[in-house]
Amino acid sequence: MANEQPDNNNKQEMTKFLIVIIASIVIMFIVSIIINYVVVENIITQKLTTLQLNTEELAEEDSESDEVQKGIIVDLGDFILNLCDENAKKYLKVNVAIEVTKKDTDFPKEDAKGGGGHGGHGEAAPAADPLAAIQAEMNQYKPAIRDAVITNLSSKTSAELSTAAGKELSKEQITNDINSILGGEREVLRVSFGQFIIQ
């Protein structure tokens, strides 16, 4: 009988020990689930916030890019020039136009039309044509702009200019050259080639 009591004590201690271990494991499991939930919740919240901000920024950029900026077309005329081909003499005939930005002062708001006090005739003086004023302003740059176009296009081969990528590269280079000539007065929005013949 004396041997049964220490066995019972050992069994009770083992049972208590197992209960403590199981309780510890359950508590650690619950704590790890809570920690994981909090961490994942925070990460997901941060990611969703970042994603929402990025989506809003993209929507703003899309709305800005949807508004195509329109400028003033300046026709630079026709160009006939030699290309840089080594084997055979090739020439290019092209019509070039540029589209430049508008200024706030280009199209002033008309004053209220009413009875004019011009000698009692009741007619206002004719307003100056804003487009003619812009064309006159651009005419001072035209020789330098035409030179930039000639320099750019005559440095190309017929093979370079016969591809769409080659034409786009030339347009980009011409845009940069003209923008440096204009010196910030206006900015070139687009360069357009009208007639484009390589012979």
PAZAPA-4460 file (N, C-alpha, C; in steps of 0.05 Angstrom, whole numbers, plus 32768, in hexadecimal, padded with zeros to 4 digits):
% residues 199
    n_x    n_y    n_z   ca_x   ca_y   ca_z    c_x    c_y    c_z   seq   type   mol
   8010   7FE8   8000   8000   8000   8000   8011   8019   8000     1      M     A
   8028   8017   800D   803A   802E   800F   8044   8035   7FF4     2      A     A
   8047   8021   7FE2   8052   8026   7FC7   803D   8033   7FB6     3      N     A
   8023   802F   7FBB   800E   803A   7FAA   800C   8058   7FAE     4      E     A
   8012   8063   7FC6   800F   807F   7FCA   8024   808F   7FBB     5      Q     A
   803E   8087   7FBB   8050   8096   7FAA   8049   8094   7F8D     6      P     A
   803E   807D   7F84   8036   807B   7F68   8020   808F   7F62     7      D     A
   800C   8091   7F75   7FF7   80A4   7F71   8001   80C0   7F70     8      N     A
   8015   80C6   7F83   8021   80E1   7F83   802F   80E6   7F68     9      N     A
   803D   80D2   7F5E   804B   80D5   7F45   8038   80DA   7F2E    10      N     A
   8022   80CA   7F2F   800D   80CD   7F1A   8000   80E9   7F1B    11      K     A
   7FFB   80F2   7F34   7FEE   810C   7F37   8002   8122   7F2E    12      Q     A
   801B   811F   7F35   802F   8132   7F2C   8032   8132   7F0E    13      E     A
   8032   811B   7F02   8034   8118   7EE5   801C   8124   7ED8    14      M     A
   8005   811F   7EE4   7FEC   812B   7ED9   7FED   8149   7EDA    15      T     A
   7FF5   8154   7EF1   7FF8   8171   7EF4   800C   817C   7EE0    16      K     A
   8023   816E   7EDE   8038   8176   7ECB   802D   8177   7EAE    17      F     A
   801E   8162   7EA7   8013   8161   7E8C   7FFE   8177   7E88    18      L     A
   7FEE   817C   7E9D   7FDA   8192   7E9B   7FE8   81AC   7E97    19      I     A
   7FFE   81B1   7EA6   800D   81CA   7EA4   8019   81CC   7E88    20      V     A
   8024   81B7   7E7E   8030   81B7   7E63   801B   81BD   7E4E    21      I     A
   8005   81AF   7E50   7FEF   81B2   7E3C   7FE4   81CF   7E3E    22      I     A
   7FE0   81D8   7E57   7FD6   81F4   7E5A   7FEA   8208   7E4F    23      A     A
   8004   8203   7E53   8019   8215   7E48   8018   8215   7E2A    24      S     A
   8016   81FD   7E1E   8015   81FB   7E01   7FFC   8209   7DF6    25      I     A
   7FE5   8205   7E03   7FCD   8213   7DFA   7FD0   8231   7DFC    26      V     A
   7FDA   823A   7E12   7FDE   8257   7E16   7FF1   8262   7E01    27      I     A
   8008   8255   7DFD   801B   825E   7DE8   800F   825E   7DCC    28      M     A
   7FFE   8249   7DC7   7FF0   8248   7DAD   7FDD   8260   7DAA    29      F     A
   7FCE   8266   7DBE   7FBB   827C   7DBD   7FCA   8296   7DBA    30      I     A
   7FE0   829A   7DCA   7FF0   82B2   7DC8   7FFB   82B5   7DAC    31      V     A
   8006   82A0   7DA1   8012   82A2   7D86   7FFC   82A8   7D71    32      S     A
   7FE4   829D   7D74   7FCE   82A3   7D62   7FC7   82C1   7D64    33      I     A
   7FC6   82CC   7D7C   7FC0   82E8   7D80   7FD5   82FA   7D74    34      I     A
   7FEE   82F3   7D79   8005   8302   7D6E   8004   8301   7D4F    35      I     A
   8000   82EA   7D44   7FFF   82E7   7D27   7FE8   82F8   7D1B    36      N     A
   7FD1   82F7   7D29   7FBA   8306   7D20   7FC0   8324   7D20    37      Y     A
   7FCB   832E   7D35   7FD1   834A   7D37   7FE6   8352   7D22    38      V     A
   7FFB   8342   7D1F   800F   8349   7D0B   8004   8348   7CEF    39      V     A
   7FF6   8333   7CE9   7FEA   8330   7CCE   7FD6   8346   7CC9    40      V     A
   7FC5   834D   7CDD   7FB1   8362   7CDA   7FBF   837D   7CD4    41      E     A
   7FD5   8382   7CE3   7FE3   839B   7CDE   7FF0   839C   7CC2    42      N     A
   7FFC   8386   7CBA   8008   8384   7CA0   7FF3   8388   7C8A    43      I     A
   7FDD   837A   7C8D   7FC8   837C   7C79   7FBD   8398   7C78    44      I     A
   7FB9   83A4   7C8F   7FAF   83C0   7C90   7FC2   83D3   7C82    45      T     A
   7FDC   83CF   7C88   7FF0   83E0   7C7B   7FF0   83DC   7C5D    46      Q     A
   7FEF   83C3   7C55   7FEF   83BD   7C38   7FD7   83C9   7C2B    47      K     A
   7FC0   83C5   7C37   7FA7   83D0   7C2C   7FA8   83EE   7C2A    48      L     A
   7FB3   83FB   7C3F   7FB5   8418   7C3E   7FC8   8421   7C28    49      T     A
   7FDE   8414   7C26   7FF1   841A   7C10   7FE5   8415   7BF5    50      T     A
   7FD7   83FF   7BF2   7FCA   83F9   7BD9   7FB5   840E   7BD2    51      L     A
   7FA6   8416   7BE6   7F91   842A   7BE2   7F9D   8445   7BDA    52      Q     A
   7FB3   844D   7BE7   7FC1   8466   7BE0   7FCC   8464   7BC3    53      L     A
   7FD8   844D   7BBD   7FE3   844A   7BA1   7FCC   844B   7B8D    54      N     A
   7FB6   843F   7B93   7F9F   843F   7B81   7F95   845B   7B7D    55      T     A
   7F93   846B   7B93   7F8B   8486   7B91   7F9E   8497   7B80    56      E     A
   7FB8   8493   7B84   7FCD   84A1   7B75   7FCA   849A   7B57    57      E     A
   7FC6   8480   7B51   7FC3   8478   7B35   7FAA   8484   7B29    58      L     A
   7F95   8485   7B39   7F7C   8491   7B2E   7F80   84AF   7B28    59      A     A
   7F8F   84BD   7B3A   7F95   84D9   7B34   7FA6   84DC   7B1C    60      E     A
   7FBB   84CB   7B19   7FCC   84CC   7B01   7FBC   84C6   7AE8    61      E     A
   7FAA   84B3   7AEA   7F9A   84AC   7AD2   7F88   84C4   7ACA    62      D     A
   7F7C   84D1   7ADF   7F6B   84E7   7AD8   7F7B   84FE   7ACC    63      S     A
   7F94   8502   7AD6   7FA5   8516   7ACB   7FAE   850F   7AAF    64      E     A
   7FB4   84F5   7AAA   7FBE   84EE   7A90   7FA7   84EC   7A7C    65      S     A
   7F8E   84E9   7A86   7F77   84E8   7A74   7F72   8504   7A68    66      D     A
   7F7A   8519   7A77   7F77   8534   7A6C   7F8F   8539   7A5A    67      E     A
   7F8B   8536   7A40   7FA1   853B   7A2D   7FA5   8559   7A2B    68      V     A
   7FBD   8560   7A31   7FC3   857D   7A2F   7FC4   8585   7A12    69      Q     A
   7FB6   859A   7A0C   7FB5   85A4   79F0   7FC5   85BE   79F0    70      K     A
   7FD4   85C1   79DB   7FE4   85D8   79D8   7FDE   85E7   79BE    71      G     A
   7FF2   85F6   79B5   7FEF   8606   799D   8002   85F9   7988    72      I     A
   7FF6   85F4   7970   8005   85E8   795B   8015   85FD   794C    73      I     A
   802F   85F8   7949   8040   8609   7939   804B   85F8   7922    74      V     A
   8045   8600   7909   804E   85F1   78F2   806A   85FB   78EB    75      D     A
   807D   85E9   78EA   8098   85F0   78E3   809E   85EE   78C5    76      L     A
   808A   85E4   78B7   808D   85E2   789A   8099   85C8   7891    77      G     A
   80A0   85C8   7877   80AC   85B0   786A   80CA   85B1   786D    78      D     A
   80D6   8599   786F   80F3   8596   7870   80FB   8582   785B    79      F     A
   810F   8588   784B   811A   8575   7838   8138   8574   783F    80      I     A
   8141   855C   7848   815D   855B   7851   8169   8540   784B    81      L     A
   8184   8540   784A   8193   8527   7845   8194   8517   785F    82      N     A
   8193   84FD   785C   8196   84EC   7874   81B3   84E2   7875    83      L     A
   81B9   84D5   788B   81D5   84CE   7891   81DC   84B2   7886    84      C     A
   81CF   84A8   7871   81D5   848E   7866   81F0   848E   7859    85      D     A
   8201   8479   785D   821B   8478   7851   821B   846D   7834    86      E     A
   820B   8458   7830   820C   844A   7816   81FF   845B   77FF    87      N     A
   81E8   8465   7804   81DA   8474   77EF   81CF   848E   77FA    88      A     A
   81CD   84A2   77E9   81C3   84BB   77F2   81A4   84B9   77F5    89      K     A
   819B   84BD   780D   817E   84BD   7812   8176   84D8   781D    90      K     A
   815E   84E0   7816   8155   84F9   7821   8139   84F5   782D    91      Y     A
   8132   8508   783F   8119   8507   784D   810A   8520   7847    92      L     A
   80F0   851C   7841   80DE   8533   783F   80C9   852F   7855    93      K     A
   80C8   8543   7867   80B6   8541   787E   80AA   855C   7884    94      V     A
   8092   855B   788E   8085   8573   7898   8084   8570   78B7    95      N     A
   808D   8585   78C5   808F   8583   78E2   807E   8599   78EF    96      V     A
   806F   8591   7903   8060   85A4   7913   8065   859D   7930    97      A     A
   8065   85B2   7941   8068   85AE   795D   8050   85B9   796C    98      I     A
   804A   85AE   7982   8034   85B7   7993   8041   85C1   79AD    99      E     A
   803D   85DB   79B2   8049   85E7   79CA   8034   85EE   79DE   100      V     A
   803C   85F1   79F7   8029   85F7   7A0D   801E   8613   7A0A   101      T     A
   8007   8617   7A16   7FFB   8631   7A17   8003   863F   7A31   102      K     A
   8003   8659   7A31   8008   8669   7A49   7FED   8673   7A52   103      K     A
   7FEC   867B   7A6B   7FD3   8686   7A76   7FCC   86A1   7A68   104      D     A
   7FE1   86AE   7A5F   7FDC   86C8   7A53   7FD6   86C7   7A35   105      T     A
   7FD6   86AF   7A29   7FD2   86AC   7A0C   7FB5   86B4   7A05   106      D     A
   7FA2   86AB   7A14   7F86   86B0   7A0D   7F79   86BF   7A25   107      F     A
   7F7D   86DA   7A26   7F71   86E9   7A3C   7F53   86E9   7A3A   108      P     A
   7F47   86E9   7A52   7F2A   86E9   7A52   7F20   8704   7A47   109      K     A
   7F0C   8702   7A37   7F01   871B   7A2B   7EF3   872B   7A40   110      E     A
   7EF7   8746   7A3D   7EE9   8758   7A4F   7ECC   8757   7A48   111      D     A
   7EBC   875F   7A5B   7E9F   875F   7A57   7E99   8771   7A3F   112      A     A
   7E8A   8767   7A2D   7E83   8776   7A15   7E6C   8788   7A1B   113      K     A
   7E6F   87A0   7A15   7E59   87B3   7A1B   7E5D   87CA   7A09   114      G     A
   7E4F   87DF   7A0F   7E52   87F8   79FF   7E6E   8802   7A02   115      G     A
   7E7C   8806   79ED   7E97   8810   79ED   7E96   882E   79EA   116      G     A
   7EA9   883B   79F6   7EAA   8858   79F4   7EBE   8860   79E0   117      G     A
   7EC0   8853   79C9   7ED3   885A   79B4   7EC6   886E   79A1   118      H     A
   7EC8   8887   79A7   7EBD   889B   7995   7EA0   8899   7991   119      G     A
   7E92   888C   79A3   7E75   888B   79A1   7E6B   8877   798C   120      G     A
   7E7C   8867   7981   7E73   8854   796C   7E67   883B   7979   121      H     A
   7E6E   8836   7992   7E63   881E   799F   7E70   8804   7998   122      G     A
   7E87   8806   798A   7E95   87ED   7982   7EB0   87EC   7991   123      E     A
   7EB6   87D4   799A   7ED0   87D1   79A8   7EE5   87CC   7993   124      A     A
   7EFE   87D2   799B   7F15   87CE   7988   7F18   87AF   7985   125      A     A
   7F1E   87A6   796D   7F21   8789   7969   7F38   877E   797A   126      P     A
   7F33   8767   7987   7F47   875B   7998   7F5C   874E   7987   127      A     A
   7F75   874F   7991   7F8B   8742   7982   7F87   8724   7982   128      A     A
   7F8E   8717   796C   7F8B   86FA   796A   7FA1   86ED   797A   129      D     A
   7F9A   86DE   798F   7FAE   86D1   79A0   7FC0   86BD   7991   130      P     A
   7FB4   86AE   797E   7FC3   869B   796F   7FD8   86A9   795E   131      L     A
   7FD1   86C0   7952   7FE5   86CE   7942   7FFC   86D8   7953   132      A     A
   7FF5   86E1   796C   800A   86EA   797E   801D   86D3   7986   133      A     A
   8011   86BB   798A   8022   86A4   7991   8033   869C   7979   134      I     A
   8028   869C   7961   8037   8695   7949   804E   86A9   7946   135      Q     A
   8049   86C3   794B   805E   86D7   7949   8074   86D2   795E   136      A     A
   806C   86CA   7976   807F   86C4   798B   8090   86AC   7983   137      E     A
   8084   8697   7977   8092   867F   7970   80A4   8684   7957   138      M     A
   809D   8698   7946   80AD   869D   792F   80CA   86A5   7936   139      N     A
   80CE   86B2   794D   80E9   86BA   7954   80FA   86A1   795A   140      Q     A
   80EE   868B   7962   80FC   8672   7968   80FE   8660   794F   141      Y     A
   80EF   8665   793A   80EC   8653   7924   8107   864B   7917   142      K     A
   8119   865E   7911   8133   8656   7905   8142   8642   7916   143      P     A
   8144   8647   7930   8152   8635   7942   8144   861A   7944   144      A     A
   8129   861A   7944   811A   8601   7946   811E   85F1   792C   145      I     A
   811C   85FF   7915   8120   85F1   78FC   813C   85E5   78FA   146      R     A
   8150   85F3   7904   816B   85E9   7904   816D   85D0   7915   147      D     A
   8160   85D0   792D   8161   85B9   793E   8154   85A1   7931   148      A     A
   813E   85A5   7922   8130   858F   7914   8143   8584   78FE   149      V     A
   814F   8596   78EF   8160   858E   78D8   8178   857F   78E4   150      I     A
   8184   8589   78F9   819C   857C   7904   8195   8560   790E   151      T     A
   817E   855D   791B   8175   8543   7926   8170   8530   790F   152      N     A
   815F   8537   78FC   8156   8524   78E8   816C   851E   78D4   153      L     A
   817E   8531   78CE   8193   852B   78BA   81A9   851A   78C6   154      S     A
   81A9   8516   78E1   81BD   8505   78EE   81B3   84E8   78EE   155      S     A
   819B   84E2   78E4   8190   84C7   78E5   8193   84BA   78C9   156      K     A
   8193   849F   78CA   8193   8490   78B1   8176   848A   78A9   157      T     A
   8172   8482   7890   8157   847B   7887   814D   8463   7896   158      S     A
   815F   8451   789D   8156   8439   78AD   814C   8441   78C8   159      A     A
   8159   8455   78D5   8150   845D   78EF   8135   846B   78EE   160      E     A
   8131   847B   78D9   8118   848A   78D7   8101   847B   78CB   161      L     A
   8107   8463   78C0   80F1   8454   78B3   80E1   8443   78C7   162      S     A
   80EB   8442   78E0   80DC   8433   78F5   80CC   8447   7906   163      T     A
   80B7   843D   7912   80A7   844E   7924   80B7   8456   793C   164      A     A
   80C8   8444   7947   80D8   844A   795E   80EC   8460   7957   165      A     A
   80F7   845F   793F   810B   8473   7936   80FE   848F   7934   166      G     A
   80E5   848F   7929   80D7   84A9   7927   80D1   84B4   7943   167      K     A
   80C8   84A3   7955   80C1   84AC   7971   80DA   84B6   797F   168      E     A
   80F1   84A9   797B   810A   84B2   7987   8111   84CE   797C   169      L     A
   810E   84D2   7962   8114   84EC   7956   8102   8501   7962   170      S     A
   80E8   84FB   7964   80D5   850E   7970   80DD   8515   798C   171      K     A
   80E5   8502   799C   80ED   8507   79B7   8106   8519   79B8   172      E     A
   8119   8513   79A6   8132   8523   79A6   812C   853F   799C   173      Q     A
   811B   8542   7988   8113   855C   797E   8105   856C   7994   174      I     A
   80F3   855F   79A3   80E5   856B   79BA   80F9   8577   79CE   175      T     A
   810D   8567   79D5   8121   856F   79E9   8131   8587   79DE   176      N     A
   8139   8586   79C4   8148   859B   79B8   8138   85B5   79B7   177      D     A
   811F   85B3   79B0   810E   85CC   79AE   8109   85D7   79CA   178      I     A
   8104   85C6   79DD   80FF   85CF   79F8   8117   85DF   7A03   179      N     A
   812F   85D6   79FC   8147   85E5   7A04   8149   8600   79F6   180      S     A
   813F   8601   79DD   813F   861B   79CE   812B   862E   79DB   181      I     A
   8113   8623   79E2   80FE   8635   79ED   8105   863E   7A09   182      L     A
   8116   8631   7A16   8120   8639   7A30   810B   863D   7A46   183      G     A
   80F6   862D   7A45   80E1   862F   7A5A   80CB   8642   7A53   184      G     A
   80CD   8651   7A3E   80B7   8663   7A36   809E   8653   7A31   185      E     A
   80A2   863E   7A21   808C   862B   7A1C   8099   8610   7A1C   186      R     A
   8088   85FB   7A1B   8092   85E0   7A1A   8085   85D1   7A03   187      E     A
   8095   85C1   79F6   808B   85B1   79DF   807C   8599   79EB   188      V     A
   8062   8596   79E3   8052   8580   79EC   8056   8568   79D9   189      L     A
   8056   856E   79BF   8058   8559   79AB   8066   8564   7992   190      R     A
   8073   8552   7984   807E   8557   796A   8070   8544   7957   191      V     A
   8066   854F   7941   8057   853F   792D   8065   8541   7912   192      S     A
   8066   852A   7905   8070   8529   78EA   8058   8526   78D8   193      F     A
   8055   8538   78C4   8040   8536   78B1   8049   8523   789B   194      G     A
   804E   852E   7884   8058   851F   786E   8074   8514   7876   195      Q     A
   8079   84FB   7871   8093   84EF   7879   809C   84DC   7862   196      F     A
   80AD   84E6   7850   80B5   84D6   7839   80D3   84D3   7839   197      I     A
   80DD   84BA   7838   80FA   84B5   7835   80FE   84AA   7819   198      I     A
   8111   84B7   780A   8117   84AD   77EF   8135   84AB   77EC   199      Q     A
***
